[in-house]
């Protein structure tokens, strides 16, 4: 079969698209390379502004200082506990909310009121102080559940999955009912297997949210050993500054070889490594799940 000959306008359009994509990729990669170079460069090279895309006076001092601290490993264990508990809870709650709301008004007469309520709470929150008092009064302060339960039902993800469920042909559900299936069987045997792209998308959203959240760790934890990784990294520069007051000669010598810039660069790369490893496995579902879950209201 002969290939269709491309017009001159089509060729120009594709060239512009390729150039735009290449420019976007470069604009994303260059800052990361610059940060990576800063994280591996010496403090003196950074002060003298010698670092661009490649490390100068290669050193691992910034990473060594961050990773040898036991508080770092404690924060890693906290964030892994948060992810391992929070992500499955999010996914289960999202499914349990999205499935009934995906039904028609004839089957679920109050559906429109629940959807309106969800849209309202997505746009307007109760505020920081009321949320804090609820967490405090329920005894969740300084526990990993204070980082999980307040956000157990992400409304945006519920809407994505709800719209995905609404895109599944009604005939499949009607056929299952005729065969005697109940709602739980319809959900687990029909809807969930067909919704893998959307479920992968909301799982990725939940994972990123739990991994990157830092502010809730600061306000719901009174001790640094209860901080998740991002909260610990956020306070690390302050801790480094305070550490300069130490009388330990070895610590002072180590701190003179690093500064805030390469410390911050090292923090960023340490915190994104797990997401960089996980994202490629879920990326193939991401676009499909996001677009198919947004075509219906």
Protein Blocks (a to p, Z undefined) as FASTA:
>chain_A
ZZddddfklmmmmmmmmmmmmmmmmmmmmmmmmmmmmmmpcfklmmnopackbcehiafk
lmmmmmmpmklmmmmmmmmmmmmmmmmmmmmmmmmmmmmmmpcfklmmmlmmmmmmmmmm
mmpcgbjklmmmmmmmnopgoiaklmmmmmmpcfklmmmmmmmmmmpcfklmmmmmmnop
afklmmmmmmmmmmmmmmmmmmmmmmmmmmmpmklmmmmpcbfklpcfklmmmmmmmmmm
mmmmpcbfklmmmmmmpcfklmmmmmmmmmmmmmmmmmmmmmmmmmmmmmmmmmbZZ
